[in-house]
Amino acid sequence: NRGRGTMEEFADDYLVALRLAHGAVRRQSSWARIYLSLEHHWNIRYAAGDGRQAFAGREFLDYFARCARESDEGDFDWHVAYHPYPENLFEPRFWNDKTALGNADTPRITFKNLEVLTTYLRRPELLYLGKPRRVILSEQGFHTPDGPQGEAFQAAAFCYAYRIVE
């Protein structure tokens, strides 16, 4: 909701805001966490937005992490809130996602390939004090398609997603 700008302009502003929030939260609680929020577009941007409205999550994460590390204030304890929606928001059968591949070059990260995110966060340049950032799935859901099997597909998606996370 910042408005139009480059990914770098947004990330620079986001870093300032997240660092400020981290400091404020930590003054009140030693255990509370701050999360950087990403949705399922990993190496592609949201197609309905142009390059000054949307950007790929991986590029943003890498740039943000580098800027935090290289800043005068140094890295801090931020984590990742991820939204692993299916590639088609109206199709709950994420196991059929064609753009959710099993490697870091994947266009999207959905429940089908969620391990790509946790593996990626183990990269040395993304660790904090030698440990990977925590991941929470802060927003997800499955649409109920029309038809007699719609609710069954939706229920199957929730069950399978739960098993993957487990």
DSSP file with accessible surface (Angstrom, degrees, kcal/mol):
  #  RESIDUE AA STRUCTURE BP1 BP2  ACC     N-H-->O    O-->H-N    N-H-->O    O-->H-N    TCO  KAPPA ALPHA  PHI   PSI    X-CA   Y-CA   Z-CA
    1    1 A N              0   0  214      0, 0.0     3,-0.1     0, 0.0     0, 0.0   0.000 360.0 360.0 360.0  16.1    0.0    0.0    0.0
    2    2 A R        -     0   0  100      1,-0.3     2,-0.2     3,-0.0     0, 0.0   0.730 360.0-120.0 -75.3 -25.1    3.0    2.3   -0.3
    3    3 A G        -     0   0   56     50,-0.1    -1,-0.3     2,-0.1     7,-0.0  -0.493  52.8 -23.7 105.4 178.6    2.2    3.4   -3.8
    4    4 A R  S    S+     0   0  123     -2,-0.2     2,-0.3    -3,-0.1    49,-0.2  -0.300  78.2 115.4 -67.1 145.2    4.1    3.1   -7.1
    5    5 A G        -     0   0    6     47,-1.8    -2,-0.1     4,-0.0     2,-0.1  -0.933  62.6 -69.6 172.3 172.6    7.8    2.7   -7.0
    6    6 A T     >  -     0   0   42     -2,-0.3     4,-2.5     1,-0.1     5,-0.2  -0.339  46.7-109.4 -75.5 164.5   10.7    0.3   -7.8
    7    7 A M  H  > S+     0   0   11     44,-0.3     4,-3.1     1,-0.2     5,-0.2   0.917 120.9  52.2 -60.0 -39.8   11.3   -2.8   -5.9
    8    8 A E  H  > S+     0   0   77      2,-0.2     4,-2.6     1,-0.2    -1,-0.2   0.908 108.5  49.3 -65.6 -42.4   14.4   -1.2   -4.4
    9    9 A E  H  > S+     0   0   81      2,-0.2     4,-2.1     1,-0.2    -1,-0.2   0.933 114.6  45.5 -61.7 -44.8   12.5    1.9   -3.3
   10   10 A F  H  X S+     0   0   50     -4,-2.5     4,-3.0     1,-0.2    -2,-0.2   0.946 113.5  48.5 -62.9 -48.9    9.8   -0.2   -1.7
   11   11 A A  H  X S+     0   0    2     -4,-3.1     4,-2.7     1,-0.2    -2,-0.2   0.895 109.6  52.6 -61.3 -39.4   12.3   -2.6    0.0
   12   12 A D  H  X S+     0   0   68     -4,-2.6     4,-1.7    -5,-0.2    -1,-0.2   0.933 113.8  42.9 -62.5 -43.8   14.4    0.3    1.4
   13   13 A D  H  X S+     0   0   81     -4,-2.1     4,-2.4    -5,-0.2    -2,-0.2   0.898 113.5  52.3 -66.9 -40.9   11.2    1.9    2.9
   14   14 A Y  H  X S+     0   0   55     -4,-3.0     4,-3.2     1,-0.2     5,-0.3   0.892 106.2  54.1 -64.0 -38.3   10.0   -1.5    4.2
   15   15 A L  H  X S+     0   0   17     -4,-2.7     4,-2.6    -5,-0.2     5,-0.2   0.934 109.4  47.4 -62.2 -45.2   13.4   -2.1    5.8
   16   16 A V  H  X S+     0   0   92     -4,-1.7     4,-2.3     1,-0.2    -2,-0.2   0.945 115.7  45.2 -60.5 -47.4   13.1    1.2    7.7
   17   17 A A  H  X S+     0   0   57     -4,-2.4     4,-2.7     2,-0.2    -2,-0.2   0.917 114.7  46.9 -65.2 -43.4    9.5    0.4    8.8
   18   18 A L  H  X S+     0   0   14     -4,-3.2     4,-2.8     2,-0.2    -1,-0.2   0.906 112.3  49.7 -68.2 -39.0   10.3   -3.2    9.8
   19   19 A R  H  X S+     0   0   31     -4,-2.6     4,-2.4    -5,-0.3    -1,-0.2   0.915 111.9  49.2 -64.7 -40.2   13.3   -2.3   11.8
   20   20 A L  H  X S+     0   0  117     -4,-2.3     4,-2.3    -5,-0.2    -2,-0.2   0.930 112.7  46.9 -63.1 -46.5   11.4    0.4   13.6
   21   21 A A  H  X S+     0   0   40     -4,-2.7     4,-2.9     2,-0.2     5,-0.3   0.909 110.4  53.9 -62.7 -40.8    8.6   -2.0   14.4
   22   22 A H  H  X S+     0   0   26     -4,-2.8     4,-2.7     1,-0.2    -2,-0.2   0.936 109.8  47.0 -59.3 -46.9   11.1   -4.6   15.5
   23   23 A G  H  X S+     0   0   23     -4,-2.4     4,-1.4     1,-0.2    -1,-0.2   0.919 113.7  47.7 -62.4 -42.8   12.7   -2.1   17.9
   24   24 A A  H  X S+     0   0   42     -4,-2.3     4,-0.7     2,-0.2    -2,-0.2   0.924 114.5  46.1 -65.1 -43.1    9.3   -1.0   19.3
   25   25 A V  H >X S+     0   0   48     -4,-2.9     4,-2.1     1,-0.2     3,-1.2   0.928 110.6  52.5 -66.5 -43.9    8.1   -4.6   19.8
   26   26 A R  H 3< S+     0   0   75     -4,-2.7    -1,-0.2    -5,-0.3    -2,-0.2   0.772  99.2  63.4 -67.8 -23.7   11.3   -5.7   21.4
   27   27 A R  H 3< S+     0   0  179     -4,-1.4    -1,-0.3    -5,-0.2    -2,-0.2   0.798 116.0  32.1 -67.3 -23.8   11.1   -2.9   23.9
   28   28 A Q  H << S+     0   0  170     -3,-1.2     2,-0.3    -4,-0.7    -2,-0.2   0.677 131.1  23.5-102.7 -24.6    7.9   -4.5   25.2
   29   29 A S     <  -     0   0   19     -4,-2.1    -1,-0.3    -5,-0.1     3,-0.0  -0.955  50.3-161.1-150.2 126.4    8.6   -8.2   24.6
   30   30 A S  S    S+     0   0  100     -2,-0.3    -4,-0.1     1,-0.2    -1,-0.1   0.654  97.0  43.3 -79.4 -14.7   11.8  -10.1   24.2
   31   31 A W  S    S+     0   0  198      2,-0.1    -1,-0.2    -5,-0.0    -5,-0.1   0.613  83.7 108.4-108.1 -15.0   10.1  -13.0   22.5
   32   32 A A        -     0   0   20     -7,-0.2     2,-0.3     1,-0.1    -3,-0.1  -0.290  57.3-142.5 -65.3 151.3    7.7  -11.3   20.0
   33   33 A R        -     0   0   97     -8,-0.0     2,-0.4    45,-0.0    45,-0.1  -0.858   6.7-142.1-120.1 154.3    8.7  -11.6   16.3
   34   34 A I  E     -a   78   0A  18     43,-0.7    45,-2.0    -2,-0.3     2,-0.4  -0.923  22.0-155.4-112.3 136.3    8.5   -9.3   13.3
   35   35 A Y  E     -a   79   0A  54     -2,-0.4     2,-0.5    43,-0.2    45,-0.3  -0.937  14.9-142.6-122.6 137.5    7.6  -10.8    9.9
   36   36 A L  E     -a   80   0A   0     43,-3.4    45,-3.1    -2,-0.4     2,-0.5  -0.792  32.4-134.1 -88.2 128.0    8.3   -9.8    6.3
   37   37 A S  E     +a   81   0A  56     -2,-0.5     2,-0.3    43,-0.2    45,-0.2  -0.786  30.7 168.2 -99.1 128.1    5.1  -10.7    4.3
   38   38 A L  E     -a   82   0A  12     43,-2.7    45,-1.5    -2,-0.5     2,-0.2  -0.973  17.5-151.1-132.8 149.5    5.3  -12.5    0.9
   39   39 A E  E     -a   83   0A  69     -2,-0.3    18,-0.1     2,-0.2    70,-0.1  -0.493  45.2 -75.8-112.9-173.2    2.7  -14.1   -1.3
   40   40 A H  S    S+     0   0    8     43,-0.7    69,-1.8    -2,-0.2     2,-0.9   0.532  96.3  99.9 -71.1  -7.7    3.0  -17.0   -3.8
   41   41 A H  B     +C  108   0B   7     67,-0.2    16,-2.1     1,-0.2    67,-0.2  -0.676  43.4 162.0 -78.4 107.6    4.7  -15.1   -6.7
   42   42 A W  S    S+     0   0    0     65,-2.1    16,-2.6    -2,-0.9    17,-0.5   0.911  73.9   6.1 -97.2 -55.9    8.4  -16.2   -6.2
   43   43 A N  S    S+     0   0   57     64,-1.8     2,-0.3    63,-0.4    13,-0.1   0.247 127.6  56.5-115.2  10.6   10.3  -15.6   -9.4
   44   44 A I  S    S-     0   0   61     63,-0.8    13,-0.5    11,-0.1     2,-0.3  -0.927  78.9-124.5-132.5 158.1    7.5  -13.8  -11.3
   45   45 A R        -     0   0  104     -2,-0.3     2,-0.2    11,-0.2    11,-0.1  -0.679  45.6 -77.5-100.1 162.2    5.5  -10.7  -10.4
   46   46 A Y    >   -     0   0  130     -2,-0.3     3,-1.6     9,-0.3     7,-0.1  -0.393  44.9-140.2 -55.2 120.4    1.8  -10.4  -10.2
   47   47 A A  T 3  S+     0   0   91      1,-0.3    -1,-0.2    -2,-0.2     7,-0.0   0.781  95.4  59.9 -65.4 -28.4    0.8  -10.2  -13.8
   48   48 A A  T 3  S+     0   0   76      2,-0.0     2,-0.3     0, 0.0    -1,-0.3   0.624 100.6  67.2 -76.7 -10.8   -1.9   -7.6  -13.4
   49   49 A G  S <  S-     0   0    7     -3,-1.6     2,-0.1     1,-0.0    -4,-0.1  -0.813  79.0-130.9-108.1 151.1    0.6   -5.1  -12.0
   50   50 A D    >>  -     0   0   58     -2,-0.3     3,-2.3     1,-0.1     4,-1.9  -0.278  43.1 -82.2 -89.1-177.3    3.4   -3.5  -13.8
   51   51 A G  T 34 S+     0   0   45      1,-0.3   -44,-0.3     2,-0.2    -1,-0.1   0.576 130.4  51.7 -65.4  -8.9    7.1   -3.3  -12.5
   52   52 A R  T 34 S+     0   0  105    -46,-0.1   -47,-1.8     1,-0.1    -1,-0.3   0.262 116.0  40.1-108.0   9.7    6.2   -0.3  -10.3
   53   53 A Q  T <4 S+     0   0  113     -3,-2.3     2,-0.3     1,-0.4    -2,-0.2   0.560 121.7  18.1-123.3 -26.1    3.3   -2.1   -8.7
   54   54 A A     <  +     0   0   14     -4,-1.9    -1,-0.4    -8,-0.1     2,-0.3  -0.983  57.6 179.3-149.6 154.9    4.5   -5.6   -8.1
   55   55 A F        -     0   0   49     -2,-0.3    -9,-0.3   -11,-0.1     2,-0.2  -0.967  39.3 -80.7-154.1 164.6    7.7   -7.6   -8.0
   56   56 A A     >  -     0   0   10     -2,-0.3     4,-1.9   -13,-0.1   -14,-0.2  -0.462  32.6-135.4 -72.5 139.5    8.9  -11.2   -7.5
   57   57 A G  H  > S+     0   0    6    -16,-2.1     4,-3.0   -13,-0.5     5,-0.2   0.876 100.4  53.9 -63.4 -41.0    9.2  -12.3   -3.9
   58   58 A R  H  > S+     0   0   43    -16,-2.6     4,-2.7     2,-0.2     5,-0.2   0.936 109.3  47.6 -62.8 -46.8   12.6  -14.0   -4.2
   59   59 A E  H  > S+     0   0  102    -17,-0.5     4,-2.3     1,-0.2    -1,-0.2   0.918 114.6  47.7 -60.2 -42.3   14.3  -10.8   -5.6
   60   60 A F  H  X S+     0   0    3     -4,-1.9     4,-3.2     2,-0.2     5,-0.2   0.944 111.6  49.4 -63.2 -48.5   12.7   -8.7   -2.9
   61   61 A L  H  X S+     0   0    0     -4,-3.0     4,-2.7     1,-0.2     5,-0.2   0.930 112.8  47.0 -58.5 -46.8   13.8  -11.2   -0.1
   62   62 A D  H  X S+     0   0   42     -4,-2.7     4,-2.3    -5,-0.2    -1,-0.2   0.920 115.3  45.2 -62.7 -44.2   17.4  -11.3   -1.4
   63   63 A Y  H  X S+     0   0   40     -4,-2.3     4,-2.7    -5,-0.2     5,-0.2   0.939 114.0  49.1 -65.7 -46.3   17.6   -7.5   -1.7
   64   64 A F  H  X S+     0   0    1     -4,-3.2     4,-2.5     1,-0.2    -2,-0.2   0.937 112.5  47.6 -58.1 -48.7   15.9   -6.9    1.7
   65   65 A A  H  X S+     0   0    1     -4,-2.7     4,-2.5    -5,-0.2    -1,-0.2   0.906 112.4  49.3 -62.2 -42.7   18.3   -9.4    3.4
   66   66 A R  H  X S+     0   0   99     -4,-2.3     4,-2.6    -5,-0.2    -1,-0.2   0.934 111.8  48.2 -63.2 -45.0   21.4   -7.9    1.8
   67   67 A C  H  X S+     0   0   26     -4,-2.7     4,-1.0     1,-0.2    -2,-0.2   0.900 111.8  49.9 -63.7 -39.9   20.4   -4.3    2.7
   68   68 A A  H  < S+     0   0    0     -4,-2.5     3,-0.5    -5,-0.2    -1,-0.2   0.940 114.2  45.0 -63.2 -45.9   19.7   -5.4    6.3
   69   69 A R  H  < S+     0   0   90     -4,-2.5     6,-0.3     1,-0.2    -2,-0.2   0.894 117.6  43.3 -62.6 -42.6   23.0   -7.1    6.6
   70   70 A E  H  < S+     0   0  135     -4,-2.6    -1,-0.2    -5,-0.2    -2,-0.2   0.531  90.6 107.0 -88.1  -4.1   25.0   -4.3    5.0
   71   71 A S  S >< S-     0   0   33     -4,-1.0     3,-1.0    -3,-0.5     4,-0.1  -0.256  83.6-112.0 -71.2 161.7   23.3   -1.4    6.8
   72   72 A D  T 3  S+     0   0  176      1,-0.3    -1,-0.1     2,-0.1    -4,-0.1   0.818 120.1  52.5 -60.9 -30.4   25.1    0.5    9.5
   73   73 A E  T 3  S-     0   0  146      1,-0.2    -1,-0.3    -5,-0.0    -5,-0.1   0.625 106.1-142.1 -82.0 -15.4   22.7   -1.0   12.1
   74   74 A G    <   -     0   0   21     -3,-1.0    -1,-0.2    -7,-0.2    -5,-0.1  -0.024  35.2 -36.2  79.5 175.5   23.4   -4.5   10.9
   75   75 A D        -     0   0   39     -6,-0.3     2,-0.3    -4,-0.1    -6,-0.1  -0.183  59.0-165.0 -66.6 161.2   21.0   -7.5   10.5
   76   76 A F        -     0   0   10      2,-0.0     2,-1.9     0, 0.0    -1,-0.0  -0.906  35.9 -79.2-144.7 173.5   18.2   -8.0   12.9
   77   77 A D        +     0   0   29     -2,-0.3   -43,-0.7    56,-0.0     2,-0.3  -0.491  65.0 149.2 -83.4  75.9   15.7  -10.8   13.9
   78   78 A W  E     -a   34   0A   0     -2,-1.9     2,-0.2   -45,-0.1   -43,-0.2  -0.737  22.8-167.4-104.8 157.7   13.1  -10.7   11.1
   79   79 A H  E     -a   35   0A   9    -45,-2.0   -43,-3.4    -2,-0.3     2,-0.5  -0.691  22.2 -97.1-133.5-175.1   11.2  -13.7    9.8
   80   80 A V  E     -ab  36 135A   0     54,-2.7    56,-2.2   -45,-0.3     2,-0.6  -0.943  17.2-166.4-120.6 124.9    8.9  -14.6    6.9
   81   81 A A  E     -ab  37 136A   6    -45,-3.1   -43,-2.7    -2,-0.5     2,-0.3  -0.944  26.1-166.9-101.8 117.3    5.1  -14.6    6.8
   82   82 A Y  E     -ab  38 137A   0     54,-3.1    57,-0.9    -2,-0.6    56,-0.5  -0.853  24.0-155.6-116.8 147.6    4.2  -16.5    3.6
   83   83 A H  E     -a   39   0A  17    -45,-1.5     2,-1.5    -2,-0.3   -43,-0.7  -0.854  11.3-172.8-118.9  91.9    0.9  -16.9    1.7
   84   84 A P        +     0   0    0      0, 0.0    27,-1.0     0, 0.0    28,-0.1  -0.205  20.0 165.4 -86.2  50.5    1.2  -20.2   -0.3
   85   85 A Y        -     0   0   54     -2,-1.5     4,-0.1    25,-0.2    57,-0.1  -0.234  45.2 -94.6 -59.6 153.7   -2.0  -19.8   -2.3
   86   86 A P        -     0   0    2      0, 0.0    -1,-0.1     0, 0.0   -46,-0.1  -0.244  37.5-107.1 -61.8 160.2   -2.5  -22.1   -5.3
   87   87 A E  S    S+     0   0   49      1,-0.2     2,-0.6     7,-0.1    -2,-0.1   0.876 116.8  45.1 -59.5 -37.1   -1.4  -20.7   -8.7
   88   88 A N  S >  S-     0   0   80      3,-0.3     3,-2.2     1,-0.1    -1,-0.2  -0.939  80.0-153.3-106.9 112.7   -5.1  -20.3   -9.6
   89   89 A L  T 3  S+     0   0   93     -2,-0.6    54,-0.6     1,-0.3    -1,-0.1   0.687  94.5  52.7 -62.1 -16.3   -6.9  -18.8   -6.6
   90   90 A F  T 3  S+     0   0  137      1,-0.1    -1,-0.3    52,-0.1    52,-0.0   0.378  97.7  72.3-100.4   3.8  -10.2  -20.4   -7.7
   91   91 A E    <   -     0   0   47     -3,-2.2    -3,-0.3     1,-0.1    -1,-0.1  -0.932  58.2-171.4-122.7 106.5   -8.7  -24.0   -8.0
   92   92 A P        +     0   0    0      0, 0.0     2,-2.8     0, 0.0     3,-0.2   0.708  63.2  96.0 -72.9 -16.2   -8.0  -25.6   -4.6
   93   93 A R    >   +     0   0   66      1,-0.2     3,-2.3     2,-0.1     4,-0.1  -0.364  45.6 166.8 -78.4  72.2   -6.2  -28.6   -6.1
   94   94 A F  G >   +     0   0    0     -2,-2.8     3,-2.3     1,-0.3    -1,-0.2   0.726  63.6  77.0 -60.0 -23.4   -2.7  -27.1   -5.6
   95   95 A W  G 3  S+     0   0   78      1,-0.3    -1,-0.3    -3,-0.2    -2,-0.1   0.689  92.9  54.5 -64.5 -12.8   -1.1  -30.5   -6.3
   96   96 A N  G <  S+     0   0   79     -3,-2.3    -1,-0.3     2,-0.0    -2,-0.2   0.381  76.8 134.1 -96.4   1.1   -1.9  -29.8  -10.0
   97   97 A D    <   -     0   0    3     -3,-2.3     3,-0.4     1,-0.2    13,-0.1  -0.316  38.3-166.5 -57.0 126.7    0.0  -26.4  -10.0
   98   98 A K  S    S+     0   0  159      1,-0.2    -1,-0.2    -2,-0.1    -4,-0.0   0.720  84.0  51.8 -86.4 -24.2    2.2  -26.2  -13.1
   99   99 A T  S    S+     0   0   37      1,-0.1     9,-2.3     7,-0.1     2,-0.8   0.249  86.3  89.5-100.9  13.9    4.2  -23.2  -12.0
  100  100 A A        +     0   0    3     -3,-0.4     2,-0.2     7,-0.2     9,-0.1  -0.820  61.1 174.6-110.5  88.6    5.2  -24.6   -8.6
  101  101 A L        -     0   0   79     -2,-0.8     2,-0.2     7,-0.4     5,-0.2  -0.501  41.6-109.9 -94.3 166.1    8.4  -26.4   -9.3
  102  102 A G  S    S+     0   0   63     -2,-0.2     2,-0.3     3,-0.1    -1,-0.1  -0.009  89.0  67.2 -89.2  31.0   10.8  -28.2   -6.9
  103  103 A N  S >  S-     0   0   77     -2,-0.2     3,-1.8     1,-0.0    -2,-0.2  -0.939  91.9 -99.7-145.1 168.6   13.7  -25.7   -7.1
  104  104 A A  T 3  S+     0   0   30     -2,-0.3   -46,-0.1     1,-0.3    -2,-0.0   0.653 115.4  64.5 -66.5 -14.5   14.5  -22.1   -6.2
  105  105 A D  T 3  S+     0   0  116    -62,-0.0    -1,-0.3     3,-0.0    -3,-0.1   0.364  74.8 130.1 -88.8   7.0   13.9  -21.0   -9.8
  106  106 A T    <   -     0   0    0     -3,-1.8   -63,-0.4    -5,-0.2    -6,-0.1  -0.259  62.2-134.5 -60.6 142.3   10.2  -21.8   -9.6
  107  107 A P  S    S+     0   0   32      0, 0.0   -65,-2.1     0, 0.0   -64,-1.8   0.917  86.3  16.5 -63.0 -41.5    7.8  -19.2  -10.7
  108  108 A R  B     -C   41   0B  43     -9,-2.3     2,-0.5   -67,-0.2    -7,-0.4  -0.941  61.6-143.9-131.7 154.8    5.6  -19.7   -7.6
  109  109 A I        +     0   0    0    -69,-1.8     2,-0.2    -2,-0.3   -24,-0.1  -0.982  36.8 153.8-116.3 117.4    5.8  -21.3   -4.2
  110  110 A T    >   -     0   0    0     -2,-0.5     3,-0.9   -16,-0.1   -25,-0.2  -0.590  65.9 -77.9-122.2-171.5    2.4  -22.9   -3.2
  111  111 A F  G >  S+     0   0    7    -27,-1.0     3,-0.9     1,-0.2     4,-0.2   0.824 125.9  69.4 -62.0 -25.6    1.7  -25.8   -0.9
  112  112 A K  G 3  S+     0   0   87      1,-0.2    -1,-0.2   -18,-0.1     3,-0.1   0.869 118.6  16.0 -60.0 -36.3    2.8  -28.1   -3.7
  113  113 A N  G X  S+     0   0    3     -3,-0.9     3,-2.4     1,-0.1     4,-0.5  -0.066  78.8 137.4-130.6  35.4    6.4  -27.0   -3.3
  114  114 A L  T X>  +     0   0   17     -3,-0.9     4,-1.3     1,-0.3     3,-1.1   0.803  65.2  70.8 -56.0 -29.3    6.5  -25.2    0.1
  115  115 A E  H 3> S+     0   0   94      1,-0.3     4,-2.6    -4,-0.2    -1,-0.3   0.757  84.3  70.5 -62.9 -20.9    9.8  -26.9    0.9
  116  116 A V  H <> S+     0   0    9     -3,-2.4     4,-2.4     1,-0.2    -1,-0.3   0.917  99.5  47.8 -60.5 -41.1   11.5  -24.7   -1.7
  117  117 A L  H <> S+     0   0    0     -3,-1.1     4,-2.3    -4,-0.5    -2,-0.2   0.953 113.1  45.0 -66.3 -49.3   10.9  -21.7    0.7
  118  118 A T  H  < S+     0   0   53     -4,-1.3     4,-0.3     1,-0.2    -2,-0.2   0.885 115.3  48.8 -66.3 -35.2   12.3  -23.4    3.8
  119  119 A T  H >< S+     0   0   81     -4,-2.6     3,-1.4     1,-0.2    -1,-0.2   0.929 110.5  51.2 -65.5 -44.9   15.3  -24.8    1.9
  120  120 A Y  H >< S+     0   0    7     -4,-2.4     3,-1.9     1,-0.3    -2,-0.2   0.887 103.0  59.1 -61.2 -38.8   16.0  -21.3    0.4
  121  121 A L  T 3< S+     0   0    2     -4,-2.3    12,-0.5     1,-0.3    -1,-0.3   0.597  93.4  68.2 -70.6  -6.5   15.9  -19.7    3.9
  122  122 A R  T <  S+     0   0  141     -3,-1.4    -1,-0.3    -4,-0.3    -2,-0.2   0.455  70.5 120.0 -88.5  -1.1   18.8  -22.0    4.9
  123  123 A R  S X> S-     0   0   87     -3,-1.9     3,-2.3    -4,-0.2     4,-0.7  -0.400  76.1-119.8 -62.1 139.3   21.1  -20.2    2.6
  124  124 A P  G >4 S+     0   0  103      0, 0.0     3,-1.0     0, 0.0     6,-0.2   0.853 111.2  56.6 -52.7 -39.4   24.0  -18.7    4.6
  125  125 A E  G 34 S+     0   0   64      1,-0.2   -56,-0.1     3,-0.0    -2,-0.1   0.623 108.5  48.3 -72.4  -8.2   23.2  -15.1    3.6
  126  126 A L  G <4 S+     0   0    1     -3,-2.3     7,-0.3    -6,-0.2    -1,-0.2   0.495  88.6 104.9-107.0  -5.6   19.7  -15.5    4.9
  127  127 A L    <<  -     0   0   46     -3,-1.0     2,-0.5    -4,-0.7    -5,-0.1  -0.366  58.8-146.9 -72.1 155.2   20.5  -17.0    8.3
  128  128 A Y  B >  S-D  131   0C  62      3,-3.2     3,-1.8     1,-0.1    -2,-0.0  -0.988  82.1 -16.2-124.6 120.1   20.3  -14.9   11.5
  129  129 A L  T 3  S-     0   0  145     -2,-0.5    -1,-0.1     1,-0.3   -52,-0.0   0.879 130.5 -53.8  52.0  39.5   22.9  -15.9   14.1
  130  130 A G  T 3  S+     0   0   60      1,-0.2    -1,-0.3    -6,-0.2    -3,-0.1   0.475 120.0 101.1  81.5   3.0   23.4  -19.1   12.3
  131  131 A K  B <  S-D  128   0C 151     -3,-1.8    -3,-3.2    -5,-0.1    -1,-0.2  -0.918  74.6-106.6-122.8 148.9   19.8  -20.2   12.2
  132  132 A P        -     0   0   63      0, 0.0   -10,-0.1     0, 0.0    -5,-0.1  -0.301  42.1 -99.8 -68.3 152.9   17.1  -20.0    9.5
  133  133 A R        -     0   0    8    -12,-0.5   -54,-0.1    -7,-0.3     2,-0.1  -0.393  42.4-107.6 -65.4 148.2   14.3  -17.4    9.7
  134  134 A R        -     0   0  132    -56,-0.1   -54,-2.7    -2,-0.1     2,-0.4  -0.475  29.9-147.5 -74.6 153.0   11.0  -18.7   11.0
  135  135 A V  E     -b   80   0A  45    -56,-0.2     2,-0.4    -2,-0.1   -54,-0.2  -0.986  14.4-176.8-123.6 129.7    8.2  -19.1    8.6
  136  136 A I  E     -b   81   0A  66    -56,-2.2   -54,-3.1    -2,-0.4     2,-1.1  -0.947  27.5-134.6-117.6 147.8    4.5  -18.7    9.4
  137  137 A L  E     +b   82   0A  43     -2,-0.4   -54,-0.2   -56,-0.2     3,-0.1  -0.802  35.6 169.8 -97.6  87.6    1.7  -19.3    6.9
  138  138 A S        +     0   0   60     -2,-1.1     2,-0.3   -56,-0.5   -55,-0.2   0.579  61.7  24.9 -84.3 -11.9   -0.1  -16.1    7.8
  139  139 A E  S    S+     0   0   94    -57,-0.9     2,-0.3    -3,-0.1    -1,-0.2  -0.910  72.9 127.5-154.9 122.0   -2.7  -16.2    5.0
  140  140 A Q        +     0   0   78     -2,-0.3     2,-0.3   -57,-0.2   -55,-0.1  -0.968  13.8 151.1-163.6 164.4   -3.9  -19.1    3.0
  141  141 A G        -     0   0   20     -2,-0.3     2,-0.4   -57,-0.0    -2,-0.0  -0.944  32.8-118.1 174.9 169.5   -7.2  -20.6    1.9
  142  142 A F        -     0   0   14     -2,-0.3   -52,-0.1   -57,-0.1   -53,-0.1  -0.992  22.6-129.6-134.2 127.4   -8.9  -22.6   -0.7
  143  143 A H        -     0   0   80    -54,-0.6   -53,-0.0    -2,-0.4    -2,-0.0  -0.362  21.7-124.6 -67.5 148.4  -11.8  -21.6   -2.9
  144  144 A T        -     0   0   47    -53,-0.1     7,-0.2    -2,-0.1     6,-0.1  -0.872  28.9-142.7 -96.0 108.8  -14.8  -24.0   -3.2
  145  145 A P        -     0   0   23      0, 0.0     9,-0.1     0, 0.0     5,-0.1  -0.325  23.6 -98.3 -67.5 156.4  -15.3  -24.7   -6.9
  146  146 A D  S    S+     0   0  165      4,-0.1     3,-0.2     3,-0.1     0, 0.0  -0.305  80.8  61.5 -66.0 156.8  -18.7  -25.0   -8.3
  147  147 A G  S >  S-     0   0   52      1,-0.1     3,-1.5     2,-0.1     4,-0.4  -0.294  98.5 -66.4 110.1 167.0  -20.1  -28.5   -8.8
  148  148 A P  T 3  S+     0   0  142      0, 0.0     4,-0.2     0, 0.0     3,-0.2   0.756 130.8  44.8 -64.9 -23.2  -21.0  -31.5   -6.7
  149  149 A Q  T 3> S+     0   0  117     -3,-0.2     4,-2.6     1,-0.1     5,-0.2   0.414  82.0 103.6-101.0   5.1  -17.3  -32.2   -5.7
  150  150 A G  H <> S+     0   0    2     -3,-1.5     4,-2.2     1,-0.2     5,-0.2   0.903  83.8  43.0 -54.1 -49.6  -16.4  -28.6   -4.9
  151  151 A E  H  > S+     0   0  148     -4,-0.4     4,-2.8     1,-0.2    -1,-0.2   0.860 112.5  54.3 -68.5 -33.0  -16.5  -29.0   -1.1
  152  152 A A  H  > S+     0   0   61     -4,-0.2     4,-2.6     2,-0.2    -2,-0.2   0.911 109.2  48.0 -66.0 -41.4  -14.6  -32.3   -1.3
  153  153 A F  H  X S+     0   0   43     -4,-2.6     4,-2.2     2,-0.2    -2,-0.2   0.915 112.9  48.9 -63.7 -41.7  -11.8  -30.7   -3.4
  154  154 A Q  H  X S+     0   0   52     -4,-2.2     4,-2.1    -5,-0.2    -2,-0.2   0.945 112.7  46.9 -63.4 -46.5  -11.6  -27.9   -0.9
  155  155 A A  H  X S+     0   0   51     -4,-2.8     4,-2.6     1,-0.2    -2,-0.2   0.912 110.9  52.5 -62.7 -41.1  -11.5  -30.3    2.1
  156  156 A A  H  X S+     0   0   43     -4,-2.6     4,-3.0     1,-0.2     5,-0.3   0.902 107.3  52.9 -61.7 -39.5   -8.9  -32.4    0.4
  157  157 A A  H  X S+     0   0    0     -4,-2.2     4,-2.7     1,-0.2     5,-0.2   0.929 110.0  47.1 -63.2 -43.8   -6.7  -29.3   -0.2
  158  158 A F  H  X S+     0   0   98     -4,-2.1     4,-2.4     2,-0.2    -2,-0.2   0.929 114.6  47.0 -63.8 -43.7   -6.9  -28.4    3.5
  159  159 A C  H  X S+     0   0   84     -4,-2.6     4,-2.2     2,-0.2    -2,-0.2   0.935 115.0  45.1 -63.1 -46.7   -6.1  -31.9    4.6
  160  160 A Y  H  X S+     0   0  113     -4,-3.0     4,-2.4     2,-0.2    -2,-0.2   0.915 112.6  51.1 -66.5 -41.1   -3.2  -32.3    2.2
  161  161 A A  H  X S+     0   0    6     -4,-2.7     4,-2.4    -5,-0.3     5,-0.2   0.921 109.2  51.8 -61.1 -42.6   -1.8  -28.8    3.0
  162  162 A Y  H  X S+     0   0  151     -4,-2.4     4,-2.7    -5,-0.2    -1,-0.2   0.932 109.7  49.3 -59.5 -44.2   -1.9  -29.7    6.7
  163  163 A R  H  < S+     0   0  164     -4,-2.2    -1,-0.2     1,-0.2    -2,-0.2   0.887 109.7  51.4 -63.2 -41.2    0.0  -32.9    6.0
  164  164 A I  H  < S+     0   0   55     -4,-2.4    -1,-0.2     1,-0.2    -2,-0.2   0.934 113.4  44.1 -62.1 -44.7    2.7  -31.1    4.1
  165  165 A V  H  <        0   0   81     -4,-2.4    -2,-0.2     1,-0.2    -1,-0.2   0.898 360.0 360.0 -68.1 -38.9    3.2  -28.5    6.8
  166  166 A E     <        0   0  141     -4,-2.7    -1,-0.2    -5,-0.2    -2,-0.2   0.914 360.0 360.0 -59.7 360.0    3.2  -31.3    9.5
